[in-house]
């Protein structure tokens, strides 16, 4: 099947056949796989997809990249009343794999709120068990409400969202907390307002780096063809290099469509957050 966008987007869909930071030591004995990077993408479409085709555009950008065998993207879709393409269903949740062979539907699962921590936990466990990698990034896309409301607002379930406590619950159930050597390399939020001290502390013993925005994000969001394309060109990219590349290509993408004036995006070293929080508390 091929995507057929029902709104005007700036990307043509393909046929779907087929610096400065010290990195922790890593050995192949840690994970027995040839996959260098796996990106687990929790893609909650919400009204941004229903009304504007935002998630469809992001998927189109991803599919514009030819991945090498060392990079895989595992995607869970849901949360929108209508998807602006002919592939993703709004009747249930779906899991896809995008790799060197193209996009493949892995399974369809009954509809549930993507703002439910159990839904997120199931996806993370599925991705970790079936598509392990030497380096792992988890990306959550959709509306963001910062420290108060969290992320991933499901349009089909009264805009139910994942609070920081629920995010912590889901991630810690699947990944073992370790403040000295966090199990995830990057936690990313392609969403508004998530670069808060509270969010960073929530993930400080779960991920090495966090990429998120203090400001509202414009509708174009991250440039997936940019940072995934860079990773495809260099699958041996380190976590800090990839985190910085997400920021750099986000700026480039916003400049292309003229939304760069008010944007922010940060690559945050989460190993420093405990010290930051202590200083913040003393200041308060």
C-alpha positions as CSV (number, residue, x, y, z in Angstrom):
1,X,0.0,0.0,0.0
2,X,1.0,3.6,-0.4
3,X,0.3,6.6,1.8
4,X,-2.1,9.0,0.2
5,X,-2.2,12.3,2.1
6,X,-5.7,13.9,2.1
7,X,-4.4,17.3,2.9
8,X,-1.7,19.3,1.3
9,X,1.7,18.5,2.9
10,X,5.2,19.5,1.7
11,X,6.5,15.9,1.4
12,X,5.8,13.2,-1.1
13,X,5.2,9.7,0.3
14,X,7.1,6.7,-0.9
15,X,5.7,3.3,-1.9
16,X,5.8,1.3,1.3
17,X,7.0,-2.1,-0.1
18,X,9.4,-2.9,1.4
19,X,31.3,17.2,21.1
20,X,32.4,17.8,24.4
21,X,30.5,15.2,26.5
22,X,32.1,12.1,27.8
23,X,30.2,9.0,26.6
24,X,29.9,6.0,29.0
25,X,31.8,2.8,27.9
26,X,29.8,0.3,26.0
27,X,30.6,-3.3,25.0
28,X,28.8,-5.6,22.6
29,X,28.3,-7.9,25.6
30,X,25.7,-5.6,27.0
31,X,23.2,-6.2,24.1
32,X,23.6,-9.0,21.6
33,X,22.4,-7.3,18.4
34,X,23.8,-5.8,15.3
35,X,21.4,-2.8,15.5
36,X,23.3,0.3,16.5
37,X,20.3,2.5,17.1
38,X,16.6,1.9,17.7
39,X,14.1,4.7,18.0
40,X,10.9,3.9,19.7
41,X,8.4,6.5,18.5
42,X,5.1,6.9,20.5
43,X,3.1,8.8,17.9
44,X,-0.1,10.1,19.4
45,X,-1.8,12.0,16.5
46,X,-4.4,13.9,18.5
47,X,-6.2,16.9,16.9
48,X,-2.9,18.0,15.3
49,X,-3.3,15.0,13.0
50,X,-7.0,15.1,12.6
51,X,-7.1,18.8,11.7
52,X,-3.7,19.5,10.1
53,X,-2.1,16.1,9.2
54,X,0.9,16.9,11.4
55,X,1.8,13.3,12.3
56,X,1.3,12.3,8.6
57,X,3.9,15.0,7.6
58,X,6.3,13.7,10.3
59,X,5.9,10.1,9.0
60,X,6.5,11.4,5.4
61,X,9.7,13.0,6.5
62,X,10.8,9.7,8.1
63,X,10.0,7.7,5.0
64,X,12.1,10.1,3.0
65,X,15.2,8.5,4.6
66,X,16.7,5.3,3.4
67,X,17.8,3.5,6.6
68,X,20.8,1.2,6.8
69,X,20.5,-2.2,8.5
70,X,22.0,-0.8,11.7
71,X,19.1,1.6,12.4
72,X,15.4,0.7,13.1
73,X,12.4,2.8,14.0
74,X,9.5,1.2,15.9
75,X,6.3,3.2,15.8
76,X,3.0,3.0,17.7
77,X,0.2,5.1,16.3
78,X,-3.1,6.2,17.9
79,X,-4.8,9.1,19.6
80,X,-6.4,10.7,16.5
81,X,-10.0,10.6,15.3
82,X,-8.8,10.7,11.7
83,X,-5.5,10.1,10.1
84,X,-4.7,12.1,6.9
85,X,-3.3,9.2,5.0
86,X,-4.7,5.9,3.7
87,X,-2.4,3.6,5.8
88,X,-2.8,4.5,9.5
89,X,-6.1,3.5,11.1
90,X,-8.1,5.6,13.6
91,X,-10.1,2.5,14.6
92,X,-7.3,0.8,16.5
93,X,-3.7,1.3,17.5
94,X,-1.0,0.0,15.2
95,X,2.7,-0.9,15.5
96,X,5.0,-0.4,12.6
97,X,8.7,-1.1,11.9
98,X,10.6,1.1,9.6
99,X,14.0,-0.2,8.6
100,X,16.2,-0.9,5.6
101,X,13.4,-2.8,3.9
102,X,10.8,-0.1,4.3
103,X,7.7,0.3,6.4
104,X,6.0,-2.8,7.7
105,X,2.8,-3.1,9.8
106,X,3.7,-5.4,12.7
107,X,0.4,-5.7,14.4
108,X,-2.9,-4.0,15.2
109,X,-4.1,-3.8,18.8
110,X,-7.5,-2.7,20.3
111,X,-8.0,1.0,20.7
112,X,-7.0,2.4,24.1
113,X,-6.0,5.8,25.5
114,X,-2.4,6.8,24.6
115,X,-2.6,8.9,27.7
116,X,-2.8,5.7,29.8
117,X,0.6,4.6,31.3
118,X,-0.4,1.0,30.7
119,X,-0.6,1.7,26.9
120,X,2.8,3.3,26.9
121,X,4.3,0.5,29.1
122,X,3.0,-2.2,26.7
123,X,4.6,-0.4,23.7
124,X,8.0,0.1,25.5
125,X,8.1,-3.5,26.5
126,X,7.2,-4.7,23.0
127,X,9.8,-2.5,21.4
128,X,12.6,-3.4,23.9
129,X,11.9,-7.2,23.8
130,X,11.6,-7.4,20.0
131,X,13.9,-4.6,18.7
132,X,16.8,-4.2,21.1
133,X,19.8,-2.0,20.1
134,X,23.1,-0.9,21.4
135,X,21.7,2.6,21.7
136,X,18.0,3.4,22.3
137,X,16.0,6.6,21.9
138,X,12.3,7.0,22.9
139,X,10.4,9.9,21.3
140,X,6.9,11.0,22.3
141,X,5.1,13.2,19.8
142,X,2.0,15.3,20.3
143,X,0.8,18.2,22.4
144,X,2.9,18.9,25.5
145,X,1.7,20.5,28.7
146,X,4.9,20.6,30.7
147,X,5.1,19.8,34.4
148,X,1.4,20.0,35.0
149,X,-0.2,18.1,32.1
150,X,2.6,16.0,30.6
151,X,2.4,14.8,27.0
152,X,0.4,12.6,24.5
153,X,-3.1,14.0,24.6
154,X,-5.5,11.4,23.1
155,X,-8.3,13.0,21.2
156,X,-10.4,9.9,21.3
157,X,-10.3,9.7,25.1
158,X,-11.2,13.2,26.2
159,X,-7.6,14.5,25.7
160,X,-6.3,12.1,28.3
161,X,-2.6,12.7,28.7
162,X,0.5,11.1,30.3
163,X,1.5,13.0,33.4
164,X,5.1,13.0,34.6
165,X,4.1,10.5,37.3
166,X,2.5,8.2,34.7
167,X,5.6,8.6,32.4
168,X,7.8,7.6,35.3
169,X,5.5,4.6,36.1
170,X,5.6,3.3,32.5
171,X,9.3,3.8,31.9
172,X,10.5,2.4,35.2
173,X,8.4,-0.7,34.7
174,X,10.3,-1.5,31.5
175,X,13.8,0.0,32.1
176,X,15.9,-0.3,35.2
177,X,16.7,3.0,36.8
178,X,20.4,3.6,37.1
179,X,21.7,7.2,37.8
180,X,25.3,6.1,37.0
181,X,24.6,4.4,33.6
182,X,21.0,5.2,32.5
183,X,19.4,2.4,30.3
184,X,18.1,4.8,27.7
185,X,20.4,7.1,25.6
186,X,17.8,9.7,24.7
187,X,14.3,10.6,25.8
188,X,12.8,13.0,23.3
189,X,9.6,15.2,23.4
190,X,8.5,16.5,20.0
191,X,5.9,18.5,21.9
192,X,5.5,21.9,23.5
193,X,6.7,23.0,27.0
194,X,8.4,19.8,28.1
195,X,11.9,21.1,28.9
196,X,11.3,21.7,32.6
197,X,13.4,20.8,35.6
198,X,10.6,18.5,36.7
199,X,10.6,16.5,33.5
200,X,14.4,16.3,33.5
201,X,14.4,15.0,37.0
202,X,11.7,12.4,36.2
203,X,14.1,10.8,33.7
204,X,17.5,11.6,35.3
205,X,18.1,7.9,36.2
206,X,16.4,6.5,33.1
207,X,18.0,8.4,30.2
208,X,21.4,10.0,29.5
209,X,20.0,12.9,27.5
210,X,16.7,14.7,27.1
211,X,15.7,16.7,24.0
212,X,12.8,19.0,24.6
213,X,11.5,22.5,24.2
214,X,10.9,25.2,26.8
215,X,8.8,27.1,24.3
216,X,5.7,26.2,22.3
217,X,6.7,24.2,19.2
218,X,5.3,25.4,15.8
219,X,3.2,22.9,13.9
220,X,6.0,21.6,11.7
221,X,7.8,20.1,14.8
222,X,11.0,18.2,14.5
223,X,12.6,17.6,11.1
224,X,12.6,13.8,10.9
225,X,14.3,13.6,7.5
226,X,17.1,15.8,9.1
227,X,18.1,14.0,12.2
228,X,17.1,10.4,11.1
229,X,18.9,11.1,7.8
230,X,22.0,12.1,9.7
231,X,21.8,9.0,11.8
232,X,21.4,6.9,8.6
233,X,24.6,8.4,7.2
234,X,26.4,7.7,10.5
235,X,24.9,4.9,12.5
236,X,27.8,5.0,14.9
237,X,26.7,8.5,16.0
238,X,27.1,8.9,19.8
239,X,24.0,9.9,21.9
240,X,25.2,13.4,22.5
241,X,25.9,13.8,18.8
242,X,22.4,12.7,17.9
243,X,20.8,14.9,20.6
244,X,22.6,17.9,19.2
245,X,21.7,16.9,15.6
246,X,18.0,16.8,16.6
247,X,18.3,20.4,17.8
248,X,20.3,21.6,14.8
249,X,18.0,20.1,12.2
250,X,14.9,21.4,14.1
251,X,16.2,24.9,13.6
252,X,16.9,24.1,9.9
253,X,13.4,22.8,9.4
254,X,11.8,25.8,11.1
255,X,13.9,28.2,9.0
256,X,12.6,26.4,5.8
257,X,9.0,27.2,6.7
258,X,9.6,30.5,8.5
259,X,8.7,29.5,12.1
260,X,12.1,30.0,13.7
261,X,11.6,33.3,15.5
262,X,10.3,31.9,18.9
263,X,11.6,28.3,19.0
264,X,13.8,26.6,21.6
265,X,15.1,23.1,21.7
266,X,17.6,21.8,24.3
267,X,19.9,18.7,24.5
268,X,20.2,18.2,28.3
269,X,22.7,16.1,30.0
270,X,20.6,14.4,32.6
271,X,23.5,13.3,34.8
272,X,23.8,16.9,36.0
273,X,20.1,17.3,37.0
274,X,20.5,16.1,40.6
275,X,23.1,18.9,41.2
276,X,20.9,21.3,39.4
277,X,17.8,20.4,41.5
278,X,19.8,20.7,44.7
279,X,21.0,24.2,43.7
280,X,17.4,25.1,42.7
281,X,16.1,24.0,46.1
282,X,18.7,26.0,47.9
283,X,17.9,29.1,45.8
284,X,14.2,28.7,46.6
